Amino acid sequence: MIEKTQAIVLRTVPNGNTSRIVTWLTRDHGRIATIIKGAQRPRSLFLGQLDLFYTCELLYYTRSRGDLHIARECSPAKIRAHLRHDWRACALASYATDLALRIAPPQAPQWRVYRWLEAVLDDVNQPGSSSSLMIWHELKLLTELGLAPRLNHCMNCHTAFGEAATALHFSHERGGLLCASCAKADSRPAYPVPADVVAMLRNWQRPNASPDLIRRTRCEPRQLALLERMLGEFLRYHLDLPLPSRDLALAINKR
Ligand SMILES: [Zn+2]
Protein backbone atom coordinates (compact mmCIF):
# COMPACT_ATOMS: atom_id res chain seq x y z
CA MET A 1 0.00 0.00 0.00
CA ILE A 2 1.14 3.52 -0.70
CA GLU A 3 0.02 6.40 1.52
CA LYS A 4 0.22 10.16 1.05
CA THR A 5 -0.09 12.56 3.96
CA GLN A 6 1.24 15.75 5.51
CA ALA A 7 3.74 15.00 8.24
CA ILE A 8 5.95 16.84 10.74
CA VAL A 9 9.50 15.61 11.33
CA LEU A 10 9.86 14.67 15.00
CA ARG A 11 13.19 12.90 14.97
CA THR A 12 15.81 11.83 12.44
CA VAL A 13 18.66 9.40 13.14
CA PRO A 14 21.27 7.78 10.88
CA ASN A 15 20.87 4.09 10.10
CA GLY A 16 23.97 2.33 8.79
CA ASN A 17 26.24 4.22 6.43
CA THR A 18 23.77 5.80 4.05
CA SER A 19 20.22 5.44 5.38
CA ARG A 20 18.19 7.38 7.88
CA ILE A 21 15.21 6.61 10.10
CA VAL A 22 12.76 9.46 10.39
CA THR A 23 9.95 9.60 12.96
CA TRP A 24 6.95 11.68 11.83
CA LEU A 25 3.71 12.91 13.27
CA THR A 26 1.38 12.54 10.31
CA ARG A 27 -1.91 14.34 9.84
CA ASP A 28 -3.78 11.16 8.95
CA HIS A 29 -2.02 8.20 10.56
CA GLY A 30 -0.52 9.46 13.82
CA ARG A 31 3.09 8.78 14.66
CA ILE A 32 4.99 6.65 12.17
CA ALA A 33 8.61 5.85 11.38
CA THR A 34 10.04 5.49 7.89
CA ILE A 35 13.39 4.36 6.63
CA ILE A 36 14.91 6.51 3.91
CA LYS A 37 17.32 4.32 2.02
CA GLY A 38 20.38 6.11 0.67
CA ALA A 39 19.29 9.37 2.34
CA GLN A 40 22.89 10.36 2.95
CA ARG A 41 24.14 9.68 -0.57
CA PRO A 42 25.04 12.85 -2.52
CA ARG A 43 22.41 12.25 -5.21
CA SER A 44 19.57 11.20 -2.93
CA LEU A 45 16.18 12.64 -3.89
CA PHE A 46 15.63 13.38 -0.20
CA LEU A 47 18.60 15.75 0.22
CA GLY A 48 17.35 19.09 1.55
CA GLN A 49 13.75 17.86 1.50
CA LEU A 50 13.37 17.27 5.22
CA ASP A 51 14.79 18.35 8.57
CA LEU A 52 13.60 18.78 12.15
CA PHE A 53 10.44 20.91 12.52
CA TYR A 54 9.60 20.76 8.78
CA THR A 55 6.08 19.96 7.67
CA CYS A 56 6.34 17.82 4.54
CA GLU A 57 4.20 16.15 1.92
CA LEU A 58 5.18 12.53 2.47
CA LEU A 59 4.62 9.54 0.21
CA TYR A 60 5.46 6.15 1.73
CA TYR A 61 4.95 2.43 1.32
CA THR A 62 3.34 0.80 4.33
CA ARG A 63 4.67 -2.47 5.55
CA SER A 64 2.09 -4.91 6.86
CA ARG A 65 4.58 -6.39 9.32
CA GLY A 66 6.60 -4.27 11.69
CA ASP A 67 6.22 -0.55 12.14
CA LEU A 68 9.04 0.77 9.97
CA HIS A 69 7.65 1.96 6.63
CA ILE A 70 9.57 2.96 3.51
CA ALA A 71 9.64 6.61 2.41
CA ARG A 72 9.17 7.00 -1.32
CA GLU A 73 9.11 10.80 -1.79
CA CYS A 74 8.94 13.89 0.35
CA SER A 75 8.84 17.61 -0.26
CA PRO A 76 8.80 20.43 2.27
CA ALA A 77 5.57 22.38 2.79
CA LYS A 78 6.95 24.53 5.67
CA ILE A 79 10.61 24.73 6.61
CA ARG A 80 10.27 27.25 9.48
CA ALA A 81 13.60 28.93 8.77
CA HIS A 82 13.51 31.21 11.84
CA LEU A 83 14.17 28.15 14.04
CA ARG A 84 17.62 27.76 12.37
CA HIS A 85 18.75 31.12 13.81
CA ASP A 86 16.91 31.54 17.12
CA TRP A 87 18.19 28.96 19.60
CA ARG A 88 15.69 29.94 22.33
CA ALA A 89 12.81 29.33 19.94
CA CYS A 90 14.53 26.14 18.75
CA ALA A 91 14.54 24.86 22.37
CA LEU A 92 10.78 25.49 22.60
CA ALA A 93 10.22 23.72 19.28
CA SER A 94 12.32 20.77 20.50
CA TYR A 95 10.23 20.52 23.65
CA ALA A 96 6.97 20.64 21.67
CA THR A 97 8.08 17.89 19.28
CA ASP A 98 9.35 15.78 22.19
CA LEU A 99 5.98 16.16 23.93
CA ALA A 100 4.10 15.16 20.75
CA LEU A 101 6.44 12.18 20.29
CA ARG A 102 5.71 10.99 23.82
CA ILE A 103 1.94 11.42 23.84
CA ALA A 104 1.13 10.16 20.31
CA PRO A 105 0.98 6.36 20.28
CA PRO A 106 2.37 4.72 17.11
CA GLN A 107 0.07 4.46 14.10
CA ALA A 108 -3.08 5.77 15.75
CA PRO A 109 -4.61 8.94 14.21
CA GLN A 110 -3.85 11.96 16.42
CA TRP A 111 -5.49 14.80 14.56
CA ARG A 112 -5.73 17.05 17.61
CA VAL A 113 -2.09 16.59 18.58
CA TYR A 114 -1.05 17.14 14.95
CA ARG A 115 -3.02 20.39 14.74
CA TRP A 116 -1.56 21.47 18.10
CA LEU A 117 2.03 20.79 17.06
CA GLU A 118 1.55 22.64 13.73
CA ALA A 119 0.28 25.69 15.65
CA VAL A 120 3.13 25.63 18.20
CA LEU A 121 5.82 25.32 15.54
CA ASP A 122 4.25 28.13 13.47
CA ASP A 123 4.11 30.38 16.55
CA VAL A 124 7.65 29.78 17.81
CA ASN A 125 8.85 30.31 14.23
CA GLN A 126 7.83 33.98 14.66
CA PRO A 127 10.20 36.41 16.42
CA GLY A 128 9.36 37.06 20.09
CA SER A 129 8.44 33.58 21.33
CA SER A 130 8.74 33.02 25.08
CA SER A 131 8.08 30.67 27.97
CA SER A 132 4.64 32.22 28.49
CA LEU A 133 3.70 31.44 24.87
CA MET A 134 4.74 27.83 25.49
CA ILE A 135 2.73 27.65 28.71
CA TRP A 136 -0.31 28.91 26.80
CA HIS A 137 0.23 26.12 24.25
CA GLU A 138 0.46 23.60 27.09
CA LEU A 139 -2.94 24.80 28.28
CA LYS A 140 -4.27 24.42 24.72
CA LEU A 141 -2.95 20.86 24.51
CA LEU A 142 -4.54 19.94 27.84
CA THR A 143 -7.83 21.39 26.59
CA GLU A 144 -7.55 19.36 23.35
CA LEU A 145 -7.00 16.22 25.42
CA GLY A 146 -9.93 17.02 27.75
CA LEU A 147 -7.58 17.51 30.71
CA ALA A 148 -7.58 21.30 31.18
CA PRO A 149 -7.15 22.52 34.79
CA ARG A 150 -10.53 23.50 36.32
CA LEU A 151 -10.43 27.06 37.60
CA ASN A 152 -14.03 28.09 38.17
CA HIS A 153 -15.13 25.99 41.12
CA CYS A 154 -13.65 24.05 44.02
CA MET A 155 -12.72 20.52 42.92
CA ASN A 156 -13.95 19.21 46.28
CA CYS A 157 -17.00 21.14 47.52
CA HIS A 158 -17.95 22.61 44.06
CA THR A 159 -18.30 26.16 45.40
CA ALA A 160 -18.22 28.50 42.39
CA PHE A 161 -15.37 31.01 42.39
CA GLY A 162 -16.23 34.50 41.17
CA GLU A 163 -13.80 36.91 39.56
CA ALA A 164 -12.84 38.30 42.98
CA ALA A 165 -12.38 34.99 44.80
CA THR A 166 -9.25 34.89 46.97
CA ALA A 167 -7.38 32.29 49.06
CA LEU A 168 -7.52 29.77 46.20
CA HIS A 169 -5.21 26.78 46.16
CA PHE A 170 -4.01 24.70 43.23
CA SER A 171 -3.83 20.92 43.35
CA HIS A 172 -2.50 19.20 40.23
CA GLU A 173 -3.65 15.84 41.59
CA ARG A 174 -7.22 17.10 42.07
CA GLY A 175 -7.09 18.69 38.60
CA GLY A 176 -7.59 22.35 39.50
CA LEU A 177 -8.42 24.82 42.26
CA LEU A 178 -9.60 24.17 45.80
CA CYS A 179 -11.07 26.60 48.32
CA ALA A 180 -8.93 27.27 51.39
CA SER A 181 -10.80 24.94 53.74
CA CYS A 182 -10.87 22.03 51.28
CA ALA A 183 -7.14 22.54 50.55
CA LYS A 184 -6.38 22.41 54.27
CA ALA A 185 -8.38 19.20 54.73
CA ASP A 186 -6.97 17.44 51.63
CA SER A 187 -4.01 15.10 52.09
CA ARG A 188 -2.72 15.74 48.55
CA PRO A 189 -0.34 18.63 47.84
CA ALA A 190 -1.92 22.03 47.19
CA TYR A 191 -0.50 25.54 47.38
CA PRO A 192 -1.94 29.06 47.33
CA VAL A 193 -2.27 30.82 43.98
CA PRO A 194 -2.77 34.61 43.95
CA ALA A 195 -5.85 36.03 42.22
CA ASP A 196 -3.81 37.73 39.47
CA VAL A 197 -2.35 34.39 38.35
CA VAL A 198 -5.78 32.72 38.42
CA ALA A 199 -7.16 35.60 36.31
CA MET A 200 -4.29 35.24 33.83
CA LEU A 201 -4.88 31.50 33.46
CA ARG A 202 -8.63 32.01 32.97
CA ASN A 203 -7.95 34.58 30.26
CA TRP A 204 -5.52 32.27 28.51
CA GLN A 205 -8.02 29.41 28.64
CA ARG A 206 -10.66 31.38 26.75
CA PRO A 207 -11.30 29.91 23.29
CA ASN A 208 -10.64 33.28 21.63
CA ALA A 209 -7.22 33.78 23.29
CA SER A 210 -4.62 34.23 20.55
CA PRO A 211 -0.82 34.09 20.38
CA ASP A 212 -0.90 37.89 20.03
CA LEU A 213 -2.77 38.22 23.33
CA ILE A 214 -0.10 36.11 25.05
CA ARG A 215 2.71 38.13 23.45
CA ARG A 216 1.06 41.31 24.73
CA THR A 217 0.51 40.00 28.28
CA ARG A 218 3.11 41.38 30.62
CA CYS A 219 4.08 38.49 32.86
CA GLU A 220 6.14 39.30 35.97
CA PRO A 221 8.92 36.85 36.93
CA ARG A 222 7.02 35.63 40.03
CA GLN A 223 3.88 35.03 37.94
CA LEU A 224 5.83 33.17 35.26
CA ALA A 225 7.66 31.04 37.84
CA LEU A 226 4.35 30.00 39.40
CA LEU A 227 2.75 29.26 36.02
CA GLU A 228 5.77 27.15 35.05
CA ARG A 229 5.45 25.16 38.26
CA MET A 230 1.66 24.72 38.02
CA LEU A 231 1.64 23.54 34.39
CA GLY A 232 4.79 21.46 34.83
CA GLU A 233 3.40 19.48 37.76
CA PHE A 234 0.01 19.20 36.07
CA LEU A 235 1.43 17.86 32.77
CA ARG A 236 3.77 15.40 34.46
CA TYR A 237 1.01 14.06 36.67
CA HIS A 238 -1.83 13.81 34.14
CA LEU A 239 0.26 12.71 31.14
CA ASP A 240 2.54 10.56 33.32
CA LEU A 241 5.71 11.86 31.65
CA PRO A 242 9.13 13.00 32.93
CA LEU A 243 9.61 15.88 30.37
CA PRO A 244 13.31 16.82 30.80
CA SER A 245 13.07 18.74 27.49
CA ARG A 246 10.57 21.08 29.17
CA ASP A 247 13.00 22.01 31.96
CA LEU A 248 15.72 22.66 29.39
CA ALA A 249 13.51 24.77 27.09
CA LEU A 250 12.20 26.95 29.94
CA ALA A 251 15.69 27.37 31.46
CA ILE A 252 17.06 28.53 28.09
CA ASN A 253 14.18 30.99 27.75
CA LYS A 254 14.70 32.62 31.16
CA ARG A 255 15.61 36.24 30.77
ZN1 LIG B 1 -14.00 23.58 48.66
Residues whose N, C-alpha, C, O or C-beta is under 5 A from the ligand:
A	BS01	ZN	C154 N156 C157 H158 C179 C182
